[in-house]
Amino acid sequence: MPEPFKTFLNESLVRDAARELARTSPTFKATAFVADVIPSLEPLELKARAMLIADALERHLAPDFDTAASHLERTTALRGWFLWSAGEFVARRGLDTPERALACLRELTQRFTAEFAIRPFLVRHPERTFATLHTWLAHESEHVRRLVSEGTRPRLPWGMQLKSLIADPSPSLPLLEALLDDDSAYVRRSVANHLNDIAKDHPALVTAWVERFLPHAPPARVALLRHASRTLIKQGNQRLLTAWGRGTALCGTAALTITPRRMLLGGHVTLTATLTSSSRAPQPLTVDYVVHHVRADGRTSPKVFKGWSARLGAGETVTLEKRHVVKPITTRRYYAGRHRVELQVNGQVVAEAHFTLRIP
């Protein structure tokens, strides 16, 4: 089994970081810092560990923020997950001096992302922070340019939601447009995820972006816009599907079979979709499937899963197969019962089948 996330911040890492901080500042007491953190570390999960270390940094770094920020900046051997805590320290102690704090985050993000730490500045100092982000668009580091997009994502996983940008994403749009054709795939991936966040609250806005920027787009931008469109495609948004040339219903017939029909939690079923064209022209198809998961009260809740992208020739029959695993995960609890599965082609349900789940 993979290591738990919490081990990213472990005792060894804390001790190594303390030694590095002491090496670059004679006033930092490594032994006291370690003694402050280690006794409480083990039972905590990842985020709680990061906050515990940030608490200790507040107690052990210099009380003057500029001095503490300079200490973090020159300790260049500090990298990786420890810098989540360092960024949190900057967000707490630097909020009243945003220019100095943002300069520190610009340096730290080149060693570990500051996407969580920058968000309090967007809330407290939105105009100043956005002005700073505009100056970072041309920064030589892809990590700084990525922070422009990732730090302003309205629904960043694990991060504070930016409710003002959920309501009105317009302040971020010029930044995203400037990064749309960035040389770095790392940056472009962030832009795609940011647009996908926006699509959850403003589908028409993202659809308009695809309509505007997809025609004659280079391959890298096509890939970005496709990834940005994934939620709306799964939802069967017809305007968005039309922009991708997939807004037309299947011309032909479809069938869906599931084997086995009964399964135990932890196993898998095989979905087989058979599509037959009755058209005289080829048909580009986006084929997804919807599993209606049984809930505790017996009702069901739909979840769309990515299926296939296909081009169905005139009069052609194609068979598509996918294995669907049903195993325990932290974000969903499974219940026994009949799970209906719908086959969705270009946003429209064209066939269905079911399997029965048993819980050992």
C-alpha positions in Angstrom: 0.0 0.0 0.0 1.2 3.6 -0.6 2.5 5.6 2.3 -0.1 7.9 4.0 0.1 11.5 2.9 1.0 12.6 6.4 4.4 11.0 6.1 5.4 13.8 3.6 5.9 15.8 6.8 7.8 13.4 9.2 10.3 13.6 12.1 13.3 13.3 9.8 12.2 16.1 7.6 11.6 18.4 10.6 15.1 17.7 12.1 16.7 18.3 8.7 14.9 21.6 8.2 15.8 22.7 11.7 19.5 22.1 11.0 19.3 24.1 7.8 17.5 27.0 9.5 20.1 27.0 12.3 22.9 26.9 9.7 21.7 30.2 8.0 20.9 32.0 11.2 22.8 32.0 14.6 19.6 33.0 16.4 17.6 30.0 15.4 17.6 27.3 18.0 17.2 24.0 16.2 17.0 21.8 19.3 14.2 23.9 20.8 12.3 23.9 17.5 12.5 20.1 17.2 11.4 19.7 20.8 8.4 21.9 20.1 7.2 19.9 17.1 8.1 16.2 17.4 6.1 15.2 20.5 2.8 16.3 18.9 3.6 15.2 15.3 2.8 11.5 15.0 -1.0 11.4 15.5 -1.7 14.3 13.1 -2.7 14.1 9.4 -0.9 16.0 6.7 -2.5 19.4 6.9 -2.6 19.4 10.7 1.2 18.6 10.7 1.8 21.5 8.4 -0.1 23.8 10.7 1.7 22.5 13.8 5.1 23.2 12.1 3.8 26.7 11.1 2.9 27.3 14.8 6.4 26.4 15.8 7.9 28.7 13.1 6.0 31.6 14.6 7.5 30.9 18.0 11.1 30.3 16.8 11.8 32.5 13.8 12.7 36.2 14.4 9.8 38.3 15.6 10.5 40.9 13.0 8.8 39.7 9.8 11.3 41.1 7.3 14.2 39.4 9.2 12.2 36.1 9.4 11.3 36.3 5.6 14.9 36.9 4.7 15.9 33.9 6.8 13.5 31.7 4.9 14.6 33.1 1.5 18.3 32.5 2.0 17.8 29.0 3.4 17.7 27.6 -0.1 18.2 24.0 0.9 14.7 24.1 2.4 12.5 22.5 -0.3 9.4 20.3 -0.6 6.6 19.8 1.9 8.3 21.7 4.8 7.7 24.9 2.8 3.9 24.4 3.0 4.5 25.4 6.7 6.9 28.2 5.7 4.3 29.6 3.4 1.6 29.4 6.1 4.0 31.4 8.4 4.3 34.1 5.7 0.5 34.2 5.3 0.1 34.7 9.1 2.9 37.0 9.9 3.2 38.9 6.7 -0.4 39.9 6.1 0.1 43.4 7.3 3.1 43.9 5.1 1.8 42.4 1.8 4.6 43.7 -0.5 7.3 42.1 1.5 5.3 38.9 2.1 4.4 38.5 -1.6 8.1 38.9 -2.5 8.9 36.1 -0.1 6.2 33.9 -1.6 7.6 34.6 -5.0 10.9 33.1 -3.9 9.4 30.2 -1.9 7.1 29.0 -4.7 10.2 28.2 -6.8 11.0 25.5 -4.2 7.5 24.5 -3.2 4.2 25.9 -4.3 2.8 28.9 -2.5 -0.7 28.4 -3.9 -2.2 28.0 -0.4 -0.2 30.9 1.2 -1.1 33.5 -1.3 -4.9 33.2 -0.8 -5.2 35.2 2.4 -3.5 38.1 0.5 -6.1 37.9 -2.3 -8.8 38.2 0.4 -7.2 41.0 2.5 -5.4 42.9 -0.3 -7.1 42.0 -3.6 -6.0 45.0 -5.6 -2.4 45.0 -4.5 -2.1 41.2 -4.9 -3.6 41.2 -8.4 -1.3 44.0 -9.4 1.7 41.9 -8.2 0.4 38.9 -10.1 0.3 40.8 -13.3 4.0 41.6 -12.9 4.8 37.9 -12.5 3.3 36.9 -15.8 6.6 37.4 -17.5 8.7 35.9 -14.8 11.4 33.5 -16.0 10.4 30.8 -13.5 7.5 28.6 -14.6 6.7 28.1 -10.9 6.1 31.8 -10.4 3.9 32.0 -13.5 2.0 28.9 -12.4 1.3 30.6 -9.0 -0.5 33.4 -10.9 -3.0 30.8 -12.0 -3.0 28.2 -9.3 -3.1 30.7 -6.4 -6.2 32.4 -7.8 -8.2 29.2 -8.5 -11.5 29.8 -6.8 -12.0 26.2 -5.7 -8.4 25.0 -5.1 -8.4 21.5 -3.5 -7.1 21.7 0.1 -7.0 25.5 -0.2 -9.2 28.3 1.2 -12.1 29.0 -1.2 -12.0 32.4 -2.8 -15.7 33.3 -2.5 -15.4 36.6 -4.3 -13.8 34.9 -7.3 -16.4 32.1 -7.1 -19.0 34.9 -7.5 -17.1 36.9 -10.0 -14.0 35.4 -11.7 -13.4 38.4 -13.9 -10.3 39.7 -12.1 -8.5 36.4 -12.9 -9.5 36.3 -16.6 -6.8 38.6 -18.0 -4.2 36.6 -16.1 -5.5 33.3 -17.6 -5.6 34.7 -21.1 -2.0 35.9 -20.8 -1.0 32.3 -19.8 -3.1 30.5 -22.3 -0.2 29.8 -24.6 2.6 29.7 -22.0 5.7 27.7 -23.0 5.3 25.5 -19.9 2.9 22.5 -19.8 3.0 22.9 -16.0 1.5 26.4 -16.3 -1.0 25.5 -19.0 -2.3 22.6 -16.9 -3.0 25.0 -14.0 -4.8 27.3 -16.4 -7.0 24.4 -17.5 -7.8 23.4 -13.9 -8.6 27.0 -13.1 -11.0 27.3 -16.0 -12.6 24.0 -15.0 -13.1 25.5 -11.5 -14.9 28.5 -13.1 -17.0 26.2 -15.2 -18.6 24.8 -12.0 -20.2 28.2 -11.3 -20.1 30.0 -14.7 -20.5 27.4 -17.4 -21.5 30.0 -20.0 -18.3 32.0 -19.4 -16.0 29.0 -20.0 -18.1 27.9 -23.0 -17.6 31.3 -24.5 -13.9 31.0 -23.9 -13.8 27.7 -25.8 -15.8 29.2 -28.6 -13.4 32.2 -28.7 -10.0 30.5 -28.3 -10.5 27.1 -29.9 -10.7 28.0 -33.6 -7.3 27.8 -35.2 -5.7 27.0 -31.9 -2.3 25.3 -31.7 -2.2 21.8 -30.3 -1.1 22.8 -26.9 -4.0 25.2 -26.5 -6.4 22.6 -27.8 -5.3 20.2 -25.1 -5.6 23.0 -22.4 -9.2 23.8 -23.5 -10.1 20.2 -23.7 -9.0 19.7 -20.1 -10.8 22.8 -19.0 -14.0 21.5 -20.6 -14.0 18.2 -18.8 -16.7 19.0 -16.2 -19.1 20.6 -18.8 -18.6 17.6 -21.1 -19.4 15.2 -18.4 -22.5 17.3 -17.6 -23.6 17.0 -21.3 -23.5 20.8 -21.8 -24.8 21.0 -25.4 -23.4 24.4 -26.2 -19.9 23.3 -25.1 -20.2 20.0 -26.9 -21.2 21.9 -30.1 -18.1 24.1 -29.7 -16.1 20.8 -29.8 -18.0 19.5 -32.8 -19.9 17.0 -30.7 -23.2 18.6 -30.1 -25.2 16.3 -32.5 -27.0 13.3 -31.2 -25.9 9.8 -32.2 -27.3 8.8 -35.5 -27.7 5.1 -35.0 -28.2 2.6 -32.2 -26.4 1.9 -28.9 -26.2 -0.9 -26.5 -24.6 -1.3 -23.1 -23.7 -4.6 -21.3 -22.1 -5.1 -17.9 -20.3 -8.3 -16.8 -20.6 -9.7 -14.2 -24.0 -8.6 -13.2 -23.2 -9.1 -9.5 -20.0 -8.1 -7.7 -18.4 -7.7 -4.3 -17.0 -4.4 -3.1 -13.4 -4.2 -4.1 -13.9 -5.9 -7.4 -14.7 -4.6 -10.9 -17.2 -4.9 -13.7 -16.5 -4.6 -17.5 -18.6 -2.2 -19.4 -19.1 -2.9 -23.1 -20.6 -0.3 -25.4 -21.7 -1.2 -28.9 -22.4 1.7 -31.2 -23.8 1.3 -34.8 -24.1 4.2 -37.2 -27.0 4.7 -39.5 -25.4 7.9 -40.9 -23.8 8.4 -44.3 -21.1 10.6 -42.7 -18.6 10.1 -39.9 -19.7 11.0 -36.4 -17.3 12.4 -33.8 -18.5 11.1 -30.4 -17.7 11.7 -26.7 -18.9 8.6 -24.9 -19.1 8.7 -21.0 -21.0 6.7 -18.5 -23.1 7.6 -15.5 -23.1 5.3 -12.4 -26.1 5.9 -10.1 -24.6 5.0 -6.7 -27.0 3.6 -4.1 -27.1 5.8 -1.0 -27.8 4.9 2.7 -31.6 5.7 2.3 -32.0 3.6 -0.8 -32.0 6.6 -3.2 -29.3 7.0 -5.8 -26.8 9.7 -6.7 -25.3 10.0 -10.2 -21.6 10.2 -10.9 -20.3 10.8 -14.5 -17.1 8.9 -15.4 -14.9 9.5 -18.4 -15.3 6.9 -21.1 -14.1 7.2 -24.6 -13.6 9.6 -27.5 -14.5 7.9 -30.8 -15.0 8.6 -34.5 -17.8 6.4 -35.8 -17.6 5.9 -39.6 -20.5 5.8 -42.0 -22.5 2.6 -41.4 -19.8 1.4 -39.0 -20.2 -0.6 -35.7 -17.6 -0.1 -32.9 -17.3 -1.9 -29.6 -15.8 -0.1 -26.7 -14.7 -1.7 -23.4 -13.8 -0.3 -20.0 -13.1 -1.8 -16.6 -14.9 0.0 -13.8 -13.5 -0.7 -10.3 -15.6 -0.4 -7.2 -13.4 -0.2 -4.1 -13.5 1.8 -0.9 -12.2 5.4 -1.2 -12.2 8.3 1.2 -14.5 10.4 -0.8 -17.4 7.9 -1.3 -19.1 5.3 0.8 -20.6 2.4 -1.1 -23.9 0.7 -0.2 -25.2 -2.6 -1.4 -27.9 -2.7 -4.1 -28.7 -2.3 -7.7 -26.5 0.4 -9.4 -27.9 1.7 -12.7 -25.4 2.7 -15.4 -26.3 5.0 -18.3 -24.3 5.3 -21.5 -24.0 9.0 -22.5 -23.1 9.9 -26.1 -22.5 13.6 -26.9 -24.3 14.5 -23.7 -27.4 12.4 -24.3 -28.3 9.1 -22.6 -28.6 6.4 -25.3 -28.5 3.1 -23.4 -28.5 1.7 -19.8 -27.7 -1.5 -17.8 -27.1 -2.3 -14.2 -25.0 -4.3 -11.8 -25.8 -5.4 -8.2 -23.2 -4.6 -5.5 -22.8 -6.7 -2.5 -20.9 -5.6 0.6 -18.9 -8.4 2.4 
